[in-house]
Amino acid sequence: MFRHLESTLRPIKAMPAVVRFAVGILLLIGGVLGALPILGFWMVPLGLLVLSWDFRWARRGYLGIVLWARRRRDLNMKKGGGRRGRRIKTSGANPGGQNAR
């Protein structure tokens, strides 16, 4: 499922552990400051991903985020959302004679 992600991040795996640690910590710090411009909350999962190759606690955190996102996506799909958007439910009466969708 994530084959393209693994091939994209292969150069990061080749880095020394000290460099990976520094990059991961900087990404986590940038994610904490997510309200600032350019920096964002997207940096937290990326930082945990980089750190997950060396630390079990980061692997658990990253997998927790992935599982949370999947559950949220699945729940959204069951509700009728997803990529197509949500459909508006209307009552039996159609005011104005137009089809509401």
C-alpha positions as CSV (number, residue, x, y, z in Angstrom):
1,M,0.0,0.0,0.0
2,F,2.8,2.4,0.9
3,R,5.4,1.2,-1.6
4,H,5.7,4.6,-3.3
5,L,6.3,6.2,0.1
6,E,9.0,3.7,1.0
7,S,10.8,4.3,-2.3
8,T,10.6,8.0,-1.9
9,L,12.0,7.9,1.6
10,R,14.8,5.4,0.8
11,P,17.5,8.1,0.8
12,I,16.5,9.0,4.4
13,K,17.0,5.4,5.5
14,A,20.6,5.6,4.0
15,M,21.5,8.6,6.2
16,P,23.4,8.0,9.4
17,A,21.3,7.6,12.5
18,V,22.5,10.9,14.0
19,V,21.3,12.8,11.0
20,R,18.0,11.0,11.0
21,F,17.6,11.8,14.6
22,A,18.3,15.6,14.0
23,V,15.9,15.7,11.1
24,G,13.1,13.9,13.0
25,I,13.5,16.2,16.0
26,L,13.5,19.3,13.9
27,L,10.3,18.1,12.1
28,L,8.6,17.5,15.5
29,I,9.6,20.9,16.8
30,G,8.3,22.5,13.5
31,G,5.0,20.6,13.9
32,V,4.5,21.9,17.4
33,L,4.8,25.4,16.0
34,G,2.2,24.5,13.4
35,A,0.3,27.8,13.7
36,L,3.1,29.7,12.2
37,P,3.4,30.2,8.4
38,I,5.3,27.5,6.4
39,L,5.6,25.3,9.5
40,G,2.6,23.1,10.0
41,F,1.0,20.2,11.8
42,W,1.9,18.0,8.8
43,M,5.4,17.9,10.2
44,V,4.5,15.8,13.2
45,P,3.7,12.6,11.4
46,L,6.7,13.1,9.1
47,G,9.0,13.6,12.0
48,L,7.6,10.5,13.7
49,L,8.1,8.6,10.4
50,V,11.8,9.6,10.3
51,L,12.3,8.7,13.9
52,S,10.4,5.4,13.7
53,W,13.3,3.7,12.0
54,D,15.4,4.1,15.2
55,F,12.9,4.4,18.1
56,R,10.0,2.2,19.1
57,W,8.1,5.0,20.8
58,A,8.1,7.0,17.5
59,R,6.9,3.9,15.6
60,R,4.0,3.6,18.0
61,G,3.1,7.3,17.6
62,Y,3.3,7.2,13.9
63,L,1.3,4.0,13.6
64,G,-1.3,5.5,16.0
65,I,-1.7,8.5,13.7
66,V,-2.0,6.3,10.6
67,L,-4.6,4.1,12.3
68,W,-6.6,7.2,13.5
69,A,-6.6,8.6,9.9
70,R,-7.8,5.3,8.5
71,R,-10.6,5.0,11.0
72,R,-11.6,8.5,10.3
73,R,-11.6,7.9,6.6
74,D,-13.6,4.7,6.9
75,L,-16.1,6.4,9.1
76,N,-16.4,9.2,6.6
77,M,-17.0,6.8,3.8
78,K,-19.7,5.0,5.8
79,K,-21.5,8.3,6.3
80,G,-21.6,8.9,2.6
81,G,-18.8,11.4,2.5
82,G,-15.5,10.7,1.0
83,R,-14.2,12.0,-2.3
84,R,-17.6,12.7,-3.8
85,G,-18.8,14.9,-0.9
86,R,-21.8,14.5,1.3
87,R,-25.3,14.3,-0.1
88,I,-27.9,16.6,1.3
89,K,-30.9,14.8,2.7
90,T,-34.2,16.5,2.0
91,S,-37.6,15.9,3.5
92,G,-40.5,14.6,1.3
93,A,-41.6,18.1,0.3
94,N,-39.6,19.9,-2.4
95,P,-39.9,23.7,-1.8
96,G,-39.9,25.6,-5.1
97,G,-40.3,22.4,-7.2
98,Q,-36.6,22.0,-7.8
99,N,-34.6,18.9,-7.2
100,A,-32.3,19.4,-4.2
101,R,-29.1,17.4,-4.2
